[in-house]
Amino acid sequence: MARIFLKIALLATSFTATAVMAQRPAGYPRSYDQLIDEARAERQVRIYGNADRAELLPVVAAFRKRYPGITVLYADLGSTEMYRRFVTETRARKLSADLVWSSAMDLQVKLINDGFAQGYASPEKPALPPVSVWKNMGFGVTAEPIGIVYNKRLVPAAQVPRTHAALETWLRRNAAALTGRVTTFDPARSNVGYLYLTEDLAITRDTRSLLEAIAATKPVLSQTSEPMLRGVAEGRQAIAYNVIGSYALERARTDPRIGVAFLQDYTIVTSRIAFIAREAAHPAAAKLFLDFLLSREGQSLIAKRSLWPVRTDVSARRLPTAQARPIRVGPQLLVNLDRVKRQRFLRDWTAILATGAKTQ
């Protein structure tokens, strides 16, 4: 057990504070005082997540100020690694995460559906959009749009597509010049890439025609966002499709070479889902941290960085309601994990890419 804890600690950042009296948030029931006492007795909370560590520094600092004496151990893991590690450790009855927080919405829902989560009626639930909570187990913490990223030198502002139909037209009109200059996720290697494309197809059948236009450019396929952002910034690619907007906007703040756009006919909005592990060693502390993430204070701190908060009562960037297509936190996400459905989709995807695509 100690050996496993050491491995996690090496991946984590530890935050502590001197013990002083913690007070329950305004509006919370008096019974919350007991939860605070239990969390302070546990002394720590262990989190597996894939939000960048820098995103959480101000959140953790504020959390420890409110609840001194509780240590936060945060392991920054890829979504697939997180899933496998959490399942393996839990089944082996080894010390694992108390709170699991991931952008892989379908994998999170699968874990909840498979019995790896425990229910919790968070006091913050009434302030959350109904689509962001499932069974009092899965809580969507963010609302992050999926957009396109383009190189400002290669794609003048007047030519930037503003709808999916305009993007398809632009790709077909410039197919020769864009050969090898378009990039997107590889759904065969990326869970989020697979999720985004299946959501596109669920929204409109015109997606297939758009994918054929992308395929005609011999696109560069990527497993993660970073190679796409870097390729567009350096001019090796002119445009990237289905990029996580929060990451792209954060990059664009310091890199004037790239622009970000959210297509106006519809923009998929994803959420990083958090749940408390069924076998959590520190369940009370996990509940406190989850509540803080969902609180106005926690959401306001998230909004100051690149992540977009799920709450609508905090000051933050957000899309027009008519444009946003949020992915509901719920069992429909399990459909995409069906092996037969996935294999059928990937066969179709491979056929569309018959001209051949590069990978990175």
WODAJO-V847465 format. One line per field, one symbol per residue. ss: DSSP state (a for helix, b for strand, c for the rest). phi: phi as a letter, one per 20 degrees, with the letter a starting at -180 (. if undefined). psi: psi as a letter, one per 40 degrees, with the letter a starting at -180 (. if undefined). A space follows every 50 residues. Layout:
ss=???
phi=???
psi=???
This chain:
ss=caaaaaaaaaabbbbccccccccccccccccaaaaaaaaaaacbbbbbbc ccaaaaaaaaaaaaaaccccbbbbbbccaaaaaaaaaaaaacccccccbb bbccaaaaaaaaacccbcccccccaaaccaaabbcccbbbcbcbbbbbbb bcccccaaaccccaaaaaaaaaaccccccccbbbbcccccaaaaaaaaaa aaacccaaaaaaaaaccccbbbccaaaaaaaaaaccccbbbbbbaaaaaa aaaacccbbbbcccccbbbbccbbbbbcccccaaaaaaaaaaaacaaaaa aaacccccbccccccccccccccbbbccccaaaaaaacaaaaaaaaaaaa aacccccbbc
phi=.fffffffffedddccbfecfedffgneffffgfffffffffmbcdcdbc fggffegfffgfffffcfndeddddecffffggffffffffeldfbfecd cbefgffffffffeneddfbeffeggeefgfdccllcecfeccdfdcdcc effecggfeffdcfffffgffffdgffegmddcbfeffdcfffffffffg fffbffggffffffgfelfeececfgfffffffenfcebcdmefffffff fffdcffdcccdfefacfcdceedbefgdgfcffffffffffgefgffff ffffdefdfefeddfafbeggfefcfeffrffffgfefffffffffffff ffegfncfcb
psi=ddddddddddeihhhiiihihiiiiheiidedddddddddddeihhhhie iidddeddddddddddgiehhhhhhhiidddddddddddddefihaidhh hiegdddddddddeeeiiihgheeddeihdeehhffdhhhdighihaihi hdddgideehieiddddddddddfdddeheeiiiihedehdddddddddd dddieedddddddddeegihhididddddddddeedidihifihdddddd dddegeeiihihhddihhhiihhiihidfhdgdddddddddddeiddddd dddeaeihidieeihihiiidddhgihhhaededdeehdddddddddddd ddfdehiii.
